[in-house]
């Protein structure tokens, strides 16, 4: 078996991995990145995301450091809002049912803005998320839900920018190279055994960073840890995220941590492919459900579509859809709100029905009981609190009265043709269970002691998300903890070099 050396070895090539590589390189050490995929499919789930990123800020005075291209008109006329440290803490606590590791949450939030500034310095560009996170109210764009920025060019743009930054820094990226096991000597991680095609080799390193994603693309692991039915979920992103990094770490005694039975899963086009399609990217998602209703095969509503801003519900509603008969649902809208639907509703690859009456629509909803659907709509329409003003930029309290399944906000009577419906199933994004790390990103063993030379970041980090997550926190977490892990690995390698 051949053998090569590097100072820091990074497993994975997505957002977290690349941030780790760039942070390690700042210590003057050599860095090698391993990417299991080919170059065209590289970047893990980061390439498939829309690029939204959540961070604490106090308005335009902070945003200009991340968005230096903002025009003077945008600075003065767009309502970007503020998203304070306290609001971020409250959101993380609330949506994870107060289970998120407080130390990890504190690192995430307090490092969020500074990490984006650092990424900007590395050449990563960001832009306002107008098409997904803003409504125009009285001629003025208003952002809502604490989220206003996305990576320029979405996920593909993010991966492109990070890859270019690594190239400028002289970081080697080896594509079609899969890490299969960690090399451990005298209780310290000293590299990894890797496979590239039929060839196996050892890469020795002074530190290893695992940032190769969760196990969402591993059907057997999904069923084992998430439960029955999860083998039927679509995979929104990379087909290569099968839990390799987690498995390698557990094999040498790392501590499993976090919500191993939980995952980020959304409403995803019912007829989308088994894995993500880079030509479509994130656009199979369908996240405007708060503006309408969702019905199952019985034609019945089964969830409060307006329980909260979609940022705080979409990552858990995929699981709810998966539990419905046939693992699907239809989202229903009328022409009052159709112009407000998010960008992904306008792509060509959608499972869609359109009709000029509800009775006609009922006949076009594949696999749905027409009578049940019409009964549900009649009951829903009669229950809408039409005396309350509709306002999509706030939780407006325009709900329903007397329904077994209420709608708490943004309820509108379905009465204005034409009507549109979109079929969705469950699309899994990433799994929540993973490895435990300390405040320097070093992986802990089952005795809660650091494993010398081993660091972790990204989706395989456990303890941060439980049951749900605030939209845009995945990329932020990857960047923050990737930078943290890379910094720790770089310091270690630099110290051993001296």
C-alpha positions in Angstrom: 0.0 0.0 0.0 1.4 3.4 -1.0 1.8 6.2 1.5 1.7 10.0 1.2 1.8 12.7 3.8 0.1 16.1 4.5 -0.2 18.2 7.6 -4.0 18.4 7.8 -6.4 16.0 6.1 -10.0 17.2 5.5 -12.6 14.5 4.7 -15.4 16.1 2.6 -15.5 19.1 0.2 -18.7 21.0 1.1 -19.1 24.2 3.0 -17.9 23.0 6.4 -15.0 21.0 4.9 -13.8 23.9 2.8 -14.0 26.4 5.7 -12.0 23.9 7.7 -9.4 23.7 5.0 -9.1 27.4 4.7 -8.8 28.0 8.4 -6.2 25.3 8.8 -4.2 26.8 5.9 -3.9 30.1 7.8 -1.5 28.3 10.2 1.0 27.8 7.3 0.5 24.1 7.1 -0.2 21.9 4.1 -3.8 20.8 3.7 -5.3 18.0 1.6 -9.1 17.7 0.9 -10.7 14.4 0.1 -13.9 14.4 -2.0 -15.6 11.1 -2.5 -17.6 12.5 -5.5 -16.3 13.4 -8.9 -15.6 17.1 -9.5 -19.0 17.7 -11.2 -20.9 16.4 -8.2 -18.5 17.7 -5.5 -19.5 19.9 -2.6 -21.9 17.5 -0.7 -25.2 18.9 0.2 -23.9 22.5 0.0 -24.1 22.3 -3.8 -27.8 21.5 -3.6 -28.9 24.2 -1.1 -30.5 27.5 -2.0 -27.8 29.1 0.0 -29.8 30.9 2.8 -27.7 31.6 5.8 -28.9 32.7 9.2 -26.7 35.0 11.4 -27.1 37.5 14.2 -27.0 41.1 13.1 -28.3 44.6 14.1 -29.4 45.7 10.7 -27.9 47.4 7.7 -24.8 48.6 9.6 -23.8 45.0 10.1 -25.1 43.7 6.7 -22.9 46.0 4.7 -19.8 44.0 5.9 -21.4 40.9 4.3 -23.2 42.7 1.4 -20.8 45.4 0.3 -22.5 45.6 -3.0 -25.8 46.9 -1.5 -26.9 50.0 -3.4 -27.7 53.2 -1.5 -31.3 52.7 -2.5 -31.4 49.2 -1.0 -29.8 50.5 2.2 -32.4 53.1 2.7 -35.6 51.6 1.3 -35.4 47.8 2.0 -36.5 46.7 5.4 -33.9 44.0 6.3 -34.9 44.1 9.9 -32.6 43.1 12.8 -31.9 39.6 14.1 -30.3 39.9 17.5 -28.2 37.4 19.5 -31.1 37.0 21.9 -33.6 36.3 19.1 -31.3 33.7 17.6 -30.9 32.0 21.0 -34.7 32.0 21.5 -35.3 30.5 18.1 -32.7 27.7 18.6 -34.2 26.9 22.0 -37.8 27.0 20.9 -37.5 24.9 17.7 -35.3 22.2 19.3 -37.5 22.0 22.3 -34.7 23.3 24.5 -32.5 20.3 23.9 -29.8 21.9 21.8 -26.4 21.9 23.5 -26.1 25.4 24.9 -22.3 25.5 24.5 -22.6 24.7 20.8 -25.4 27.2 20.4 -23.3 29.9 22.0 -20.4 29.2 19.7 -22.7 29.2 16.6 -24.4 32.5 17.4 -21.5 34.5 18.7 -19.3 33.5 15.8 -21.9 33.8 13.1 -21.4 37.4 11.8 -17.6 37.3 12.2 -17.5 34.0 10.3 -19.5 35.5 7.4 -17.1 38.5 7.3 -14.2 36.0 7.2 -15.8 34.1 4.4 -16.3 37.3 2.5 -12.6 38.1 2.9 -11.8 34.6 1.4 -13.8 35.5 -1.7 -17.3 34.1 -0.9 -20.0 36.4 -2.1 -23.5 36.9 -0.6 -26.7 38.7 -1.7 -30.1 39.6 -0.3 -32.6 36.7 -0.6 -35.4 38.6 -2.3 -37.0 35.8 -4.1 -37.4 33.5 -1.1 -37.4 35.7 2.1 -39.1 39.0 1.2 -42.6 40.2 0.4 -43.3 43.5 -1.2 -45.6 45.5 1.1 -46.7 49.0 0.0 -44.1 49.0 -2.7 -41.3 48.2 -0.2 -39.4 44.9 0.2 -39.7 43.6 3.8 -37.8 40.6 5.0 -39.3 38.3 7.6 -38.3 35.4 9.9 -34.8 36.6 10.8 -33.3 35.5 7.4 -32.3 37.9 4.7 -29.0 36.7 3.1 -28.0 33.9 0.8 -24.9 32.8 -0.9 -24.4 34.4 -4.3 -25.4 31.8 -6.9 -27.0 29.6 -4.2 -25.3 26.3 -3.3 -23.4 26.0 -6.6 -22.1 29.5 -6.2 -21.0 28.9 -2.6 -19.1 25.7 -3.6 -17.5 27.5 -6.6 -16.3 30.4 -4.4 -14.9 28.1 -1.7 -13.2 25.9 -4.2 -11.6 28.9 -5.9 -10.5 30.2 -2.4 -8.8 26.8 -1.7 -7.1 26.9 -5.1 -5.7 30.4 -4.3 -4.4 29.1 -1.0 -2.6 26.1 -2.6 -4.9 23.5 -0.9 -5.0 20.2 -2.8 -8.4 18.7 -3.5 -8.5 15.0 -4.5 -11.7 14.0 -6.2 -13.1 10.5 -6.4 -11.2 9.6 -3.3 -13.1 8.0 -0.4 -11.7 7.8 3.2 -12.5 4.3 4.5 -10.8 4.2 7.9 -8.8 6.3 10.3 -5.2 5.6 11.1 -4.6 5.5 14.9 -1.2 5.2 16.6 -0.6 5.5 20.3 -4.1 6.7 20.8 -3.7 9.6 18.3 -5.3 10.0 14.9 -2.4 10.0 12.3 -4.2 10.0 9.0 -6.6 7.8 7.0 -6.7 4.9 4.7 -8.3 6.0 1.4 -9.5 4.4 -1.8 -9.5 5.9 -5.2 -10.9 3.6 -7.8 -9.3 0.2 -7.3 -6.2 1.7 -5.5 -5.9 1.9 -1.7 -3.3 4.1 0.0 -2.5 5.6 3.4 -2.4 9.4 3.8 -0.5 10.3 7.0 -1.5 13.6 8.7 -0.9 15.4 11.9 -4.7 16.2 12.2 -7.8 15.0 10.5 -11.1 16.9 10.1 -14.2 14.9 9.3 -16.8 17.0 7.4 -18.4 14.5 5.1 -22.0 14.9 6.0 -24.7 12.8 7.7 -26.2 9.5 6.8 -29.2 10.7 4.9 -28.2 8.9 1.7 -27.8 5.6 3.5 -31.2 3.8 3.2 -30.3 1.1 5.8 -29.0 3.6 8.4 -32.1 5.9 7.8 -34.4 2.9 8.6 -32.2 1.8 11.5 -32.0 5.1 13.3 -34.9 7.2 12.0 -37.4 4.4 11.9 -39.8 2.5 9.6 -40.9 4.4 6.5 -37.8 6.5 6.2 -36.4 4.2 3.5 -39.2 5.7 1.3 -38.0 9.3 1.6 -36.5 11.1 -1.3 -32.9 12.4 -0.7 -32.8 16.1 -1.5 -29.0 16.3 -2.0 -25.9 14.3 -2.5 -26.0 10.5 -3.0 -22.5 10.3 -1.4 -23.6 11.3 2.2 -23.8 7.8 3.6 -22.3 8.4 7.0 -18.6 7.5 6.3 -17.2 10.1 8.6 -19.4 9.1 11.5 -18.7 5.4 11.0 -15.0 5.9 10.9 -15.0 7.9 14.1 -17.3 5.5 16.0 -15.0 2.7 15.0 -12.2 4.2 17.0 -14.3 5.0 20.0 -15.9 8.4 19.3 -19.0 9.4 21.3 -22.3 9.3 19.4 -24.3 12.5 20.2 -27.5 14.3 19.4 -30.8 13.4 17.9 -30.1 10.2 16.1 -33.8 9.6 15.4 -34.2 13.1 13.9 -33.6 14.7 10.6 -34.2 17.8 8.5 -36.9 16.8 6.1 -39.2 19.0 3.9 -42.0 19.0 1.4 -40.4 17.9 -1.8 -41.9 17.3 -5.3 -43.7 14.0 -5.3 -42.2 12.9 -8.6 -38.6 14.1 -8.0 -35.7 11.7 -8.6 -34.3 9.4 -5.8 -31.4 11.8 -5.2 -30.8 15.4 -5.8 -30.7 16.8 -9.3 -28.1 19.5 -9.8 -29.9 20.8 -12.8 -32.9 21.6 -10.6 -31.0 22.2 -7.3 -33.1 23.1 -4.4 -36.2 23.9 -6.5 -38.0 20.6 -5.9 -38.9 22.1 -2.4 -42.3 23.6 -2.0 -42.3 26.1 0.9 -45.2 28.4 0.4 -47.7 26.1 2.2 -48.4 28.8 4.9 -50.3 30.7 2.2 -52.7 27.8 1.4 -53.7 24.4 2.8 -52.3 20.9 2.6 -54.4 17.8 2.2 -53.6 14.1 2.3 -55.0 11.1 0.3 -58.3 11.3 2.3 -58.6 14.9 1.2 -58.1 16.0 4.9 -55.9 18.7 6.4 -53.4 17.2 8.8 -51.1 20.0 10.0 -51.3 23.6 11.0 -49.8 25.2 7.8 -49.7 28.6 9.6 -48.3 27.5 12.9 -45.2 29.7 12.4 -43.1 31.3 9.7 -42.1 28.5 7.2 -38.4 29.0 8.4 -39.4 27.3 11.7 -41.7 24.6 10.4 -40.5 23.4 7.0 -37.7 21.2 8.3 -40.1 19.1 10.3 -43.1 19.0 8.1 -41.4 16.6 5.7 -41.7 13.9 8.4 -45.4 14.8 8.9 -46.0 14.3 5.2 -44.1 11.0 5.3 -46.5 9.7 7.9 -49.6 10.3 5.7 -51.2 7.6 3.7 -49.1 7.0 0.6 -46.4 9.4 1.9 -47.7 12.4 0.0 -49.8 15.5 0.2 -51.2 18.2 -2.1 -50.7 22.0 -1.4 -53.7 24.0 -2.5 -53.7 27.8 -3.4 -56.1 30.2 -5.1 -55.3 33.1 -7.3 -55.2 35.6 -4.4 -51.9 34.2 -3.3 -50.5 32.5 -6.4 -48.4 35.6 -7.3 -46.8 35.4 -3.8 -45.6 31.8 -4.2 -41.8 31.3 -3.9 -39.6 31.0 -6.9 -39.5 27.2 -6.9 -43.2 26.9 -7.8 -42.4 28.4 -11.3 -40.0 25.8 -12.5 -40.9 23.4 -15.3 -40.3 20.2 -13.3 -43.4 20.3 -11.0 -46.2 18.0 -10.2 -49.1 20.5 -10.6 -52.8 20.7 -11.2 -54.8 23.7 -12.2 -58.5 24.2 -12.4 -61.2 26.9 -12.7 -63.3 25.4 -9.9 -62.8 23.4 -6.8 -64.9 20.6 -8.1 -62.7 20.4 -11.2 -59.6 20.6 -9.1 -60.9 17.7 -6.9 -60.8 15.4 -10.0 -57.2 16.4 -10.8 -55.6 15.6 -7.4 -54.1 12.2 -8.1 -54.8 9.6 -5.4 -57.0 12.0 -3.3 -60.6 11.3 -2.3 -62.6 14.1 -4.2 -65.5 14.1 -1.7 -63.2 14.3 1.2 -61.3 17.2 -0.3 -64.4 19.2 -1.1 -65.8 18.6 2.4 -62.4 19.8 3.9 -62.4 23.0 1.8 -66.0 23.8 2.7 -65.3 23.4 6.4 -62.0 25.3 6.2 -63.6 28.2 4.2 -66.3 28.6 6.8 -63.8 28.7 9.6 -61.5 31.5 8.3 -61.4 34.6 10.5 -62.0 37.0 7.7 -62.4 39.9 10.1 -58.6 39.8 10.8 -56.3 41.5 8.3 -54.0 39.3 6.2 -50.3 40.2 6.4 -47.7 37.6 5.2 -44.7 39.5 6.8 -45.9 39.0 10.4 -47.7 36.3 12.3 -51.0 38.0 11.6 -53.3 35.9 13.8 -55.7 35.4 10.8 -56.6 31.9 11.7 -59.6 29.5 11.8 -62.2 28.8 14.4 -63.6 25.5 15.4 -61.5 23.1 13.3 -59.9 20.0 14.7 -56.7 21.0 12.8 -56.5 24.7 13.1 -54.6 27.2 10.9 -53.1 29.8 13.2 -52.0 32.5 10.7 -52.4 33.6 7.1 -55.7 31.8 6.6 -57.5 32.9 3.4 -60.8 31.6 2.0 -60.2 29.4 -1.1 -62.7 31.1 -3.3 -60.9 32.9 -6.2 -60.2 30.8 -9.3 -58.1 29.7 -10.9 -56.8 27.3 -8.3 -53.4 25.5 -8.3 -52.2 22.4 -6.4 -48.8 20.9 -6.0 -48.0 17.4 -5.0 -45.2 16.8 -2.4 -43.6 14.0 -0.5 -40.9 13.8 2.1 -37.4 15.0 1.0 -34.7 14.4 3.6 -31.9 17.0 3.8 -29.6 15.8 6.6 -29.6 13.8 9.7 -29.3 15.3 13.2 -27.3 12.6 15.0 -23.5 12.6 14.9 -20.3 13.1 16.9 -19.6 15.1 20.0 -16.9 17.8 19.9 -15.4 20.2 22.5 -15.1 24.0 22.2 -12.2 23.6 19.8 -13.9 21.2 17.4 -12.0 18.2 18.7 -14.0 14.9 18.6 -14.6 13.4 22.1 -14.5 9.7 22.9 -17.0 7.7 24.9 -15.3 8.9 28.1 -15.8 12.5 27.0 -12.1 12.9 26.4 -10.6 14.5 23.3 -9.3 12.1 20.6 -6.0 13.7 19.8 -5.8 14.7 16.1 -9.4 14.2 15.2 -11.8 17.1 14.5 -15.4 17.3 13.1 -17.8 19.8 11.6 -20.9 20.2 9.5 -23.8 17.8 9.3 -22.0 15.0 11.2 -21.8 17.3 14.3 -24.3 16.1 16.9 -26.1 18.0 19.6 -27.1 21.1 17.8 -30.4 20.3 16.2 -33.3 18.3 17.7 -36.6 17.6 16.0 -36.4 20.8 13.9 -34.1 23.7 13.1 -34.3 27.4 12.1 -34.0 27.8 8.4 -30.5 28.9 7.2 -28.7 27.5 10.3 -27.3 24.5 8.5 -24.9 26.5 6.3 -24.1 28.8 9.2 -23.3 25.9 11.5 -21.1 24.3 8.8 -19.1 27.5 8.3 -18.7 28.3 12.0 -17.7 24.8 13.2 -15.7 24.1 10.0 -13.6 27.2 10.7 -13.3 26.2 14.4 -12.3 22.6 13.5 -9.8 23.8 10.9 -8.3 26.3 13.2 -7.8 23.6 15.9 -6.3 21.1 13.3 -4.1 23.8 11.9 -2.8 24.8 15.4 -2.1 21.2 16.2 -0.3 20.5 12.9 1.7 23.7 13.2 2.7 22.9 16.7 3.9 19.5 15.7 5.9 21.0 12.8 7.8 23.4 15.0 
